[in-house]
Amino acid sequence: MLKEATDFREESDTLAAILEPLDDAAFEQETLFKRWTINDVLVHLHVFNLAANMTLEDGAKFVAFYTEIGRLMKGGGGLRAAQNAWLPAPRGRALFETWRDAYRSTAENYHDVDPRARLKWAGPDMSARSCITARQMETWAHGQEVFDVLGVLRRDSDRIRNIAHLGVTTYGWTFVNRKQTPPEPVPYVRLTAPSGAIWEWNEPQADNCVEGSANEFCQVVTQVRNIKDTALKTRGPNAEQWMAIAQCFAGAPADPPAPGERHMRS
């Protein structure tokens, strides 16, 4: 059993619960993420959940899909335009129900997969465990702009440890992706989980560390908040430099939002 598949399902269920009461018009609300609407967010999550199924079934199908997305992006408008062109319908309640049915199928499909199975993805191949963890991470991260625009405070569970772990282990990626040498040593990370448990990574170092809320750490590494909008504490230049540009997701280097740019609607 791949526990991360259950975590992905539960993360998606949490987002679905706040979307369930919305009517069609509400899905056209514009979020603070690049002016994407809730519809745009769901299209993105749905398209790449389908892609996760494709790569599990046949790597060549994923390669063909990703090639087509690249072709559509070259037409202008970036990823939002490309994914909307690839999935032109439905929207609103119909999209919500289609996304919900599909994420349940994706979770089920990954449930009994060998966690070490290698799968095609954007960039290097990844393990099945990493692939479904990335789906949880994206659902959680893009879900934040939906919680924000609806003015709902998300109550996280300890399943976000998967996202925190991904954030810690992509320390080197953050710098390499920007053609920079990752500074050594890697910072010590000490986080307080939603349950109150303490999570730790790397060698303890009083002068080279990141400490604070696991929720806020996940917000920073997924770039849904600027570190200055959190209570996270950094000590040492390596930790400070990392948290200023942390990026746990694949793709071209991206900058975090400016301080105060992303927030929950009052």
VOKOLGU-681253 format. One line per field, with one value per residue: residue in three letters; residue number from 1; x, y, z of N, C-alpha, C in turn. Coordinates in pm, whole numbers, plus 32768, in hexadecimal, padded with zeros to 4 digits. Example, Ala and Ser with C-alpha at 12.3 -4.5 7.8 and 13.67 -1.06 7.14 Angstrom:
VOKOLGU-681253
resn [ALA/SER]
resi [1/2]
nu [8527/8505]
nv [7DC7/7F1F]
nw [830C/82C4]
cau [84CE/8557]
cav [7E3E/7F96]
caw [830C/82CA]
cu [8528/850A]
cv [7EB6/8003]
cw [830C/8313]
end
This chain:
VOKOLGU-681253
resn [MET/LEU/LYS/GLU/ALA/THR/ASP/PHE/ARG/GLU/GLU/SER/ASP/THR/LEU/ALA/ALA/ILE/LEU/GLU/PRO/LEU/ASP/ASP/ALA/ALA/PHE/GLU/GLN/GLU/THR/LEU/PHE/LYS/ARG/TRP/THR/ILE/ASN/ASP/VAL/LEU/VAL/HIS/LEU/HIS/VAL/PHE/ASN/LEU/ALA/ALA/ASN/MET/THR/LEU/GLU/ASP/GLY/ALA/LYS/PHE/VAL/ALA/PHE/TYR/THR/GLU/ILE/GLY/ARG/LEU/MET/LYS/GLY/GLY/GLY/GLY/LEU/ARG/ALA/ALA/GLN/ASN/ALA/TRP/LEU/PRO/ALA/PRO/ARG/GLY/ARG/ALA/LEU/PHE/GLU/THR/TRP/ARG/ASP/ALA/TYR/ARG/SER/THR/ALA/GLU/ASN/TYR/HIS/ASP/VAL/ASP/PRO/ARG/ALA/ARG/LEU/LYS/TRP/ALA/GLY/PRO/ASP/MET/SER/ALA/ARG/SER/CYS/ILE/THR/ALA/ARG/GLN/MET/GLU/THR/TRP/ALA/HIS/GLY/GLN/GLU/VAL/PHE/ASP/VAL/LEU/GLY/VAL/LEU/ARG/ARG/ASP/SER/ASP/ARG/ILE/ARG/ASN/ILE/ALA/HIS/LEU/GLY/VAL/THR/THR/TYR/GLY/TRP/THR/PHE/VAL/ASN/ARG/LYS/GLN/THR/PRO/PRO/GLU/PRO/VAL/PRO/TYR/VAL/ARG/LEU/THR/ALA/PRO/SER/GLY/ALA/ILE/TRP/GLU/TRP/ASN/GLU/PRO/GLN/ALA/ASP/ASN/CYS/VAL/GLU/GLY/SER/ALA/ASN/GLU/PHE/CYS/GLN/VAL/VAL/THR/GLN/VAL/ARG/ASN/ILE/LYS/ASP/THR/ALA/LEU/LYS/THR/ARG/GLY/PRO/ASN/ALA/GLU/GLN/TRP/MET/ALA/ILE/ALA/GLN/CYS/PHE/ALA/GLY/ALA/PRO/ALA/ASP/PRO/PRO/ALA/PRO/GLY/GLU/ARG/HIS/MET/ARG/SER]
resi [1/2/3/4/5/6/7/8/9/10/11/12/13/14/15/16/17/18/19/20/21/22/23/24/25/26/27/28/29/30/31/32/33/34/35/36/37/38/39/40/41/42/43/44/45/46/47/48/49/50/51/52/53/54/55/56/57/58/59/60/61/62/63/64/65/66/67/68/69/70/71/72/73/74/75/76/77/78/79/80/81/82/83/84/85/86/87/88/89/90/91/92/93/94/95/96/97/98/99/100/101/102/103/104/105/106/107/108/109/110/111/112/113/114/115/116/117/118/119/120/121/122/123/124/125/126/127/128/129/130/131/132/133/134/135/136/137/138/139/140/141/142/143/144/145/146/147/148/149/150/151/152/153/154/155/156/157/158/159/160/161/162/163/164/165/166/167/168/169/170/171/172/173/174/175/176/177/178/179/180/181/182/183/184/185/186/187/188/189/190/191/192/193/194/195/196/197/198/199/200/201/202/203/204/205/206/207/208/209/210/211/212/213/214/215/216/217/218/219/220/221/222/223/224/225/226/227/228/229/230/231/232/233/234/235/236/237/238/239/240/241/242/243/244/245/246/247/248/249/250/251/252/253/254/255/256/257/258/259/260/261/262/263/264/265/266]
nu [8054/803A/806B/8078/7FC9/7ED2/7EEB/7EF1/7DEC/7D57/7DAD/7D46/7C37/7C0F/7C27/7B52/7A79/7A51/7A0C/7925/7829/7814/7787/776B/77C0/7867/7954/79DC/7A60/7B77/7CBB/7DDB/7EB6/7F66/7E88/7DE6/7CB2/7BCD/7B6F/7C48/7D0E/7CA4/7C9E/7DB0/7E07/7D6E/7DC0/7ECE/7EB4/7E3A/7F14/7FC4/7F48/7F65/807F/80A4/801D/8090/81C0/81F9/810C/80FC/81DA/8186/80A8/8126/81C8/8109/8094/8170/8181/8090/80BE/817C/80E3/80A1/802F/8070/8072/7F6B/7EC6/7F11/7EC2/7DB2/7D6E/7DAB/7CF4/7BD2/7ACE/7A0C/7989/7961/7866/7859/7963/79D5/795E/79C1/7AD6/7ADC/7A82/7B53/7C3E/7C13/7C23/7D2F/7DB7/7D6A/7DDC/7EED/7F04/7F5B/804D/81A6/8277/8373/8374/83D4/8378/8317/833A/831D/8452/8553/851B/8441/83FA/82D7/8273/82D9/8256/813F/814B/8197/80A9/8003/8088/8066/7F4F/7F22/7FB4/7F49/7E4A/7E55/7E33/7D28/7CAB/7CFC/7C75/7B6F/7B64/7B91/7C1E/7D14/7D28/7E2D/7EB0/7F90/7FE0/805D/8165/81DC/81F3/8295/837C/83BB/83F5/84DE/8591/85B6/866B/876E/8718/8690/8760/8805/8752/8752/8843/890E/8A02/89B1/89C0/8A93/8AA9/8975/884F/87D1/868B/8575/8437/82EB/81E3/8087/8007/809C/817F/82E6/83A9/84D4/85EF/872C/887A/888E/88C3/8912/8949/88F5/87DF/867A/8550/840A/82A9/8221/815A/8181/8283/8253/81B1/826F/8331/8295/8256/816E/815F/8220/834D/8363/8264/822E/826B/8355/84A2/85E8/8740/8886/893B/8912/8819/8776/8796/8730/861E/85BF/85A1/8537/84BE/83F8/838C/8383/8402/8445/851A/8471/83F6/839F/8260/823D/8272/8147/80AA/8017/7F04/7DFF/7CAF/7BF2]
nv [7F89/80DB/81DD/82EC/830D/8302/83E7/84AB/848B/84D9/85E1/8652/8624/86D6/87CF/87B2/87B9/88C7/892E/88B4/8938/8A06/8AC7/8AD2/8BD6/8C28/8BA0/8C39/8CF9/8DC9/8D77/8DC6/8D64/8D9E/8E04/8D2F/8C82/8BC9/8AFC/8AE6/8A88/898B/8911/88FF/8852/8771/872C/86E3/8619/855E/853C/84BE/83C9/8377/8353/8282/81B8/81AC/821A/8292/830A/83DA/8473/84C3/855E/862B/869F/870B/87C9/8874/88CE/895C/8A23/8ABC/8B50/8C33/8CDD/8C33/8B32/8B26/8B66/8A96/89A9/89D5/89D1/88CA/8844/8899/889A/8813/892B/89D4/8944/8850/8823/8812/8723/866D/8681/8627/851B/84B8/84E1/8432/8341/834E/8341/8240/81A8/81C5/814B/803E/802E/7FE6/809B/80E5/80DC/815D/8284/8348/84AC/8616/867E/85C9/8463/83E3/8347/8279/82B5/83B9/843A/8432/84B6/85B1/85F6/8613/86EC/87B9/87CC/8822/8915/89B2/89A6/8A5B/8B60/8B53/8B27/8C1C/8CE1/8CA5/8CE4/8C30/8B8C/8A9C/8964/88AB/8757/8657/85E0/8692/866F/85E6/86AE/8768/86CB/86AC/87B5/87DB/8720/8785/884D/8860/885E/8952/8A0D/89A4/89A9/8AB2/8AD0/8AE4/8A98/89BF/8A38/89C1/895E/8897/8927/88ED/887D/88BD/887D/88C7/87F1/87E1/8747/877C/86E9/86CA/86F6/869D/86DD/8697/86E9/8765/88BF/89DE/8AD4/8ACD/8AA2/8A58/8AA2/8A6A/8A7B/895F/8977/8A80/8A67/89B7/8A5F/8B1B/8A86/8A2B/8B12/8BAC/8C6D/8D87/8D76/8E47/8E75/8DBE/8D16/8C8B/8C39/8C82/8C31/8C8B/8CAF/8BED/8B73/8C55/8CB3/8BD9/8BC9/8CB3/8C80/8B85/8A5F/895B/88D7/8858/88E1/8A22/8B17/8BC1/8CE5/8D33/8DB6/8F19/8FBE/8FC4/8FA5/8EB9/8E42/8DF8/8E36/8F21]
nw [8000/7FA8/8069/8036/7F63/7FE0/807D/7FB5/7F50/8034/8050/7F6A/7F9A/806D/7FF0/7F3E/7FEB/8032/7F40/7EF5/7F3C/7E7E/7D6F/7C04/7BB2/7C81/7C5A/7BAA/7C35/7C6A/7CCC/7D9F/7D24/7C19/7B9A/7B61/7B46/7C1E/7B80/7ACB/7B77/7BBE/7AC2/7A91/7B64/7B27/7A1F/7A47/7B00/7A5B/79B3/7A61/7A74/796B/7950/79FB/797E/787A/7816/7722/76D9/7790/773E/763F/7687/771F/7662/75B9/7664/767F/7575/7561/761D/759F/74F9/757B/76A4/7770/7873/78D9/77FB/7752/77DC/77EF/76E4/76A8/7744/7703/776D/787D/7946/7A85/7B58/7AD0/7A85/7B84/7BE5/7B2C/7B58/7C64/7C50/7BB5/7C51/7D1D/7C95/7C42/7D39/7D87/7CBB/7CF3/7DE2/7E15/7D94/7D50/7E1B/7DC4/7CB3/7B77/7AD3/79B7/79A3/79AB/7968/7A17/7A3A/7B3B/7C7C/7CC3/7DBF/7DE6/7D17/7D55/7E46/7DED/7D71/7E4D/7EC4/7E02/7E03/7F07/7F06/7E2C/7E84/7F52/7EEA/7EB0/7FAA/8013/7F6F/7FA5/80AA/8178/828C/8283/8324/836C/8359/83D7/82EE/824A/826D/819E/80DC/815B/8173/8064/802E/80C9/8056/7F5A/7F6C/7EEE/7DE0/7DC9/7DAF/7CDF/7C0C/7BD4/7B6C/7C29/7D24/7E26/7F6C/8070/81CB/81B0/8234/8381/83CF/848F/84EA/855B/8563/84F0/85B5/8690/86B0/868C/8573/84CF/83FF/836B/83E7/8532/8561/85FA/858A/8486/8409/83E2/847E/8509/84BF/8420/8360/8304/829E/81CA/8132/80DE/804A/7F7B/7F06/7F3F/7FF6/805A/8114/81C7/8214/82CF/840C/8416/847A/8419/8422/83D5/829D/81D0/8205/8201/80F9/806A/80BF/8051/7F46/7F29/7E85/7E4A/7D77/7C23/7AEB/7A49/7AEF/7BF1/7C90/7DE3/7E5D/7E8F/7FCE/808A/7FA9/7F7F/802B/811B/80CC/817E]
cau [8000/8086/8027/8071/7F50/7E66/7F01/7EC4/7D5A/7D22/7DC8/7CE4/7BB5/7C09/7C08/7ACB/7A15/7A2F/79D7/78A4/77B2/7819/773D/77C1/77FB/78D0/79D1/7A1F/7AA6/7C06/7D11/7E51/7F22/7F70/7E01/7D9E/7C31/7BC1/7B68/7CD0/7D53/7C73/7CCD/7E3D/7E12/7D31/7E13/7F48/7E8A/7E2D/7F9C/7FFB/7F0F/7FA2/8107/809A/7FED/80EC/8215/81F2/8095/811E/8235/8134/805A/8179/81F4/8098/808A/81DB/815B/8026/80F8/81C3/8081/808C/7FCE/80A8/8039/7EDA/7E8A/7F2C/7E70/7D26/7D5E/7DB0/7C77/7B7A/7A4E/79A5/79B1/78FF/7840/787B/79F4/79EB/7939/7A1F/7B55/7ACB/7A80/7BD6/7CA6/7BF8/7C5B/7DC1/7DE1/7D55/7E3E/7F71/7EFD/7FA7/80C1/822A/82A3/83F3/8362/8400/8311/833A/82FC/8360/84D8/8580/84B8/8433/83B9/8247/825C/82F2/81F1/80C0/8167/8192/801C/7FD3/80C4/8024/7EC6/7F2A/7FE7/7EE5/7DD5/7E61/7DF6/7C97/7C8A/7D0F/7C0E/7AF0/7B6C/7B88/7C9C/7D27/7D5A/7E80/7ECE/801D/8005/80B3/81F1/820C/8215/830A/83EF/83DC/8435/8566/85E6/85D0/86CA/87CF/86D0/8672/87D5/882F/86F1/8777/88CF/8961/8A34/896F/8A20/8AA2/8A57/88E4/881A/877D/85FF/8527/83B0/827E/8177/8001/7FE5/80F6/81FA/835C/83E8/855C/863E/87B8/88CB/8871/8925/88D4/8962/88D0/8763/85F5/84FA/8386/8232/8229/80FE/81C0/82F3/8219/8186/82E3/8373/823B/8249/80E9/8173/82A9/8379/834D/81D9/8226/82BB/83C9/8521/865F/87C1/88F4/8925/88DF/8789/8732/8795/86D5/8591/859A/8586/8514/8462/83F6/8347/83D0/83EA/84A5/8521/8401/8409/832B/8213/8273/8234/80BF/8061/7FBB/7EC8/7D76/7C4A/7BAD]
cav [8000/8158/823A/8370/8313/8327/8473/84FA/8485/8529/866E/8678/8627/8750/883B/879B/87DA/8956/894C/8870/898F/8A72/8ABD/8AE4/8C5C/8C35/8B67/8C9E/8D57/8DD6/8D66/8E1B/8D20/8DBF/8E21/8CB5/8C6B/8B45/8AA0/8AD0/8A33/8902/88DB/88DC/87DB/8700/8705/869E/8598/8505/851E/845A/8349/8353/8320/8201/8158/81A2/828F/82D4/8360/8456/84C1/8501/85C7/869C/86DE/875C/883C/88CD/890C/89BE/8A94/8B10/8BA6/8CAA/8CCF/8BE4/8AB3/8B2E/8B5E/8A11/8943/89EF/89A2/8836/8817/890D/8890/8870/898A/89E0/88CB/87DA/8810/87E4/8696/8620/867F/85D4/848E/8491/84D5/83B5/82D6/8359/830B/81AF/816E/81C6/810F/7FC1/8033/7FE0/8125/8100/80D7/81D9/82BB/83C0/852A/868C/8678/853F/8402/83E3/82D0/8284/82FC/8447/846F/844B/851E/862F/8617/8649/876F/881A/87DE/8875/899B/89FB/89B2/8ACF/8BD7/8B42/8B47/8CAC/8D32/8C89/8D15/8BBD/8B64/8A0B/891C/8841/86E0/8631/85AD/86F2/8649/85C3/872A/879D/8678/86D2/8838/87CB/86D3/87D2/88B9/886A/887E/89E2/8A57/896E/89D8/8B3B/8AC9/8B0C/8A2A/89BE/8A54/895A/88E6/88A2/8952/889B/88A9/888E/88B1/8899/87BA/8807/86FD/87A5/869A/870F/86B2/86CE/86AD/86C1/86F1/87DD/892B/8A54/8B4B/8AB1/8A57/8A8F/8A70/8AA7/8A2E/890D/89B2/8AF4/8A36/8984/8AD3/8B5D/8A33/8A21/8B9C/8BE7/8CDE/8DB7/8D57/8EBB/8E70/8D4E/8D24/8C33/8C73/8C4E/8C5C/8C6C/8CD9/8B81/8B66/8CCF/8CB5/8B6E/8BEB/8D24/8C52/8AF6/8A30/88C9/88A2/8855/894E/8A90/8B5F/8C1C/8D37/8D33/8E34/8F87/8FC4/8FFA/8F91/8E48/8E47/8DCB/8E9F/8F32]
caw [8000/7FA0/80C4/7FF8/7F11/803D/80A1/7F42/7F4F/80A3/8031/7F05/7FDE/80BD/7F93/7F09/8050/802F/7EBC/7EE5/7F3F/7E1C/7CF0/7B8E/7BAD/7CE7/7C27/7B5A/7C8C/7C4C/7D40/7DA2/7CDC/7B8B/7B6A/7B3E/7B87/7C5A/7B0E/7A98/7BD8/7BB1/7A43/7AA3/7BB7/7AE0/79AD/7A72/7B39/79E8/7985/7ABE/7A49/78EB/795F/7A3F/791A/7808/7814/76A0/76DA/77D6/76EA/75D7/76C9/7746/75E4/758A/76BE/7656/74F6/757C/7666/753F/74B8/75CD/7710/77DC/789B/78E7/7776/771B/781C/77CA/765A/76A9/7784/76ED/77B7/78AD/79AD/7AF0/7BA0/7A80/7A94/7C0D/7BF2/7AD9/7BA4/7CDB/7C26/7B80/7CB9/7D66/7C43/7C47/7DBB/7D85/7C5E/7D32/7E67/7E21/7D3B/7D8F/7E32/7D81/7C21/7B37/7A7B/796A/79CE/7973/79A0/7A2D/7A6B/7BCC/7CB3/7CD4/7E3E/7DD0/7CBB/7D99/7EA9/7DA4/7D5B/7ECC/7ED7/7DAB/7E32/7F80/7EE5/7DDF/7ED9/7FAA/7EB0/7EB8/8035/8025/7F2F/7FE8/8133/81D2/82C8/8275/8398/8334/83A7/83CD/826A/8204/827C/8117/8097/81A0/814C/7FDB/8037/80FE/7FFB/7EDF/7F8A/7E81/7D64/7DC8/7D7E/7C5D/7BA9/7BB5/7B40/7C9A/7D74/7EA9/7FD8/80D7/81D8/81A5/82B6/83D9/83CB/8503/84D6/85B1/8513/851D/862E/86FB/86A9/8656/8501/84BD/838E/8362/8461/8581/8558/8636/8539/83FA/841D/83CD/84E9/8510/849D/83A7/82FF/82C6/824D/814C/80E4/80A2/7FE4/7F07/7ED7/7F4E/804E/806D/819C/821D/8242/832D/8488/840E/84A3/83D5/8458/837C/8212/817B/821F/81D5/8066/803D/80D6/7FFC/7EBD/7F2E/7E1D/7E52/7D01/7BA8/7A8E/7A47/7B6E/7C0D/7D06/7E3C/7E5A/7EDF/8052/808C/7F2A/7F8C/80B0/8120/80C5/81FE]
cu [8058/803B/8016/7FF9/7ED7/7E71/7ED3/7E2C/7D20/7D3B/7D63/7C58/7BA3/7BE9/7B79/7A5F/79F0/79F8/7949/782D/77AB/77BE/779C/7809/7870/7956/7A1D/7A61/7B3B/7C58/7D87/7ECB/7F17/7EE9/7DB8/7D19/7C33/7BB5/7BF3/7D1E/7D27/7C9C/7D5E/7E4C/7DDD/7D8B/7E8D/7F2C/7E77/7EB6/7FDE/7FC3/7F4F/802B/8109/8072/8055/813E/820E/8179/80B2/8177/81E6/80E1/80B1/81B0/8186/8085/80F6/81BB/80F2/805C/8141/8165/8066/8025/7FFC/805B/7FA1/7E96/7E9B/7ED0/7DDB/7D09/7D5A/7D30/7C11/7AF7/7A59/79DE/7946/78E4/7867/7910/7A13/79CE/7996/7AA6/7B4A/7ACA/7B0B/7C3F/7C90/7C31/7CF3/7DF6/7DD6/7DBE/7ECA/7F76/7F58/8020/8142/825E/8322/83E8/8387/839B/8346/82F5/8346/83EA/84FF/850B/84B2/83EF/8323/8226/826F/8286/816F/80D2/8162/8102/7FDE/8007/807E/7F94/7EC4/7F50/7F7F/7E61/7DDA/7E21/7D5E/7C67/7C93/7C9B/7B85/7AF0/7B60/7C12/7CA9/7D61/7DA8/7E8C/7F61/8041/8059/8146/822D/823D/8290/8388/841C/8424/84C5/85C1/85FE/8626/872C/878F/86B6/86E5/8800/87D3/870D/8809/892E/8991/89F0/89D5/8A1F/8ACF/89C1/88AB/87CC/86EF/85B5/849E/834E/8208/80F0/7FD8/8035/8177/826C/8398/8471/859D/86CC/87F9/88AB/88E4/88E3/88E0/893E/8850/86E6/859B/8472/8318/8247/81CE/8140/823A/82C0/81E9/81FB/831F/8319/821D/81B8/80EC/8207/82D1/8362/82BD/81C2/8278/8333/8448/8592/86DA/882F/88D3/88ED/8847/873E/8728/8733/8643/8562/8573/8555/84A9/8464/83B3/83A0/83AF/8454/84AA/84AE/841F/838D/82DB/8256/8230/81A9/806D/7FF9/7F86/7E39/7D17/7C01/7B16]
cv [807D/81C2/82C3/837E/8338/83B9/84D0/84FE/84E0/85BF/86A2/8681/86A8/87C9/882C/87C8/886E/8981/8918/88D1/89F5/8A59/8ADC/8B6B/8C6A/8C00/8BCA/8D0A/8D54/8DCD/8DC8/8DD8/8D3F/8DD7/8DA5/8CB2/8BE3/8ADC/8A80/8A73/89A2/88C2/88AC/885A/8760/86CF/86B6/8623/8532/84DC/84B6/83CF/8319/8313/829A/8194/813F/8222/82DB/8330/83E4/84AE/8509/8574/8642/86E6/8739/87D8/88A3/8917/897A/8A37/8AF2/8B6E/8C26/8C91/8C78/8B66/8AB9/8B1F/8AD2/89A8/8957/89C4/890A/87FD/8889/890B/8819/88D4/898B/895C/884E/87BC/87D9/874F/863C/8612/8621/8540/8460/8487/8459/833E/82D7/831D/8273/816B/8166/8176/8096/7FBA/8024/806E/814A/80FF/815E/8205/8336/843A/859C/8696/85E7/84E4/840B/8363/82E7/82CE/8392/8486/848E/84B0/85A7/8658/864D/86D7/87D8/8835/8838/8905/89EB/8A05/8A2E/8B4B/8BCE/8B5F/8BDD/8CFD/8D1B/8CB6/8CA7/8B9A/8ACD/89D2/88A4/87CA/86BD/85F2/8612/86D5/8622/8640/8769/8750/869A/8759/882F/8789/8719/884D/88CC/8895/8913/8A31/8A28/89A0/8A67/8B46/8B01/8A8F/8A2D/89D6/89E5/899A/8903/88C9/88E4/88D4/8869/88D0/8877/8870/87ED/87C2/872B/8755/86EF/86BA/86F2/868E/86E6/86D2/8771/8842/89AA/8AD0/8B38/8A5F/8AA6/8A51/8AB5/8A46/89DE/8945/8A27/8ACD/8A04/89F7/8B16/8B08/8A1D/8AA9/8BCF/8C5B/8D07/8D9A/8DCC/8EC3/8DFB/8D6F/8CC6/8C7F/8C31/8C85/8C2F/8C8D/8C6B/8B74/8BDF/8CD6/8C4F/8B99/8C61/8CF9/8BC1/8AD2/8999/8888/88AC/88CE/89BA/8AD4/8BC1/8C69/8D2F/8DB4/8E9D/8F86/9006/8FDF/8F22/8E44/8E15/8E41/8EA8/8F2E]
cw [8000/7FF1/8085/7F9B/7F66/8065/8030/7F3D/7FBD/808C/7FCD/7F41/802E/8066/7F5E/7F6A/804E/7FA7/7EA9/7EE4/7ECD/7DA5/7C7D/7B8F/7C0F/7CB7/7BCF/7BB1/7C6F/7CCC/7D38/7D61/7C47/7B49/7B38/7B89/7BCC/7BEC/7AD9/7AF5/7BC8/7B2E/7A52/7AF3/7B6D/7A6E/79DC/7AC7/7AC9/79B3/79DF/7A9F/79C7/78FE/79A7/79DC/78AD/77FF/7790/7697/7721/7780/767C/7611/76E4/76CD/75B0/75E2/769A/75D6/750C/75C6/7608/74F5/7505/763A/7782/77FD/78A6/7860/773C/7758/77FC/773A/7654/76E4/7778/773B/7815/7910/7A1A/7B36/7B54/7A89/7B1F/7C1A/7BA0/7B20/7C1B/7CB8/7BFD/7BED/7D0D/7D19/7C46/7CCA/7DBC/7D2D/7C9C/7DB3/7E78/7DC4/7D8C/7DA1/7DE5/7CE9/7BE4/7ACE/7A32/79A6/798C/79B4/79B4/7A56/7B03/7BFB/7CBC/7D55/7E2B/7D78/7D03/7E0B/7E67/7D87/7DDD/7EE0/7E81/7DD7/7EAC/7F5C/7E97/7E2A/7F30/7F6E/7EB1/7F47/804C/7FEC/7F6E/807A/819A/8208/82C1/82F6/8366/8393/8392/8347/821C/821B/81F5/80CE/80D6/8178/80BE/7FDA/8066/8097/7F76/7EFB/7F16/7DFE/7D5A/7D8B/7CF3/7BEE/7B7E/7B89/7BAB/7CE4/7DFD/7F18/8040/815A/81C9/822E/82FF/83D4/843F/84FF/853B/855A/8542/859F/86A7/8700/866E/85E7/84EA/8442/8398/83EB/84B0/857B/858C/85DE/84A6/83FC/83F5/8436/84E3/84ED/841D/833A/82B8/8273/81C7/80F5/809C/8033/7F6A/7ECB/7ED7/7FB2/8048/80FD/81FB/8250/82A2/83AA/8488/8435/8454/841B/83FA/82EC/81B9/8189/81EB/813D/802F/8049/8082/7F70/7EB7/7EC7/7E1D/7DDA/7C86/7B51/7A99/7ACF/7B7D/7C8C/7D5F/7E2D/7EB0/7F69/804C/8011/7F33/801C/80A7/811D/814A/81EA]
end
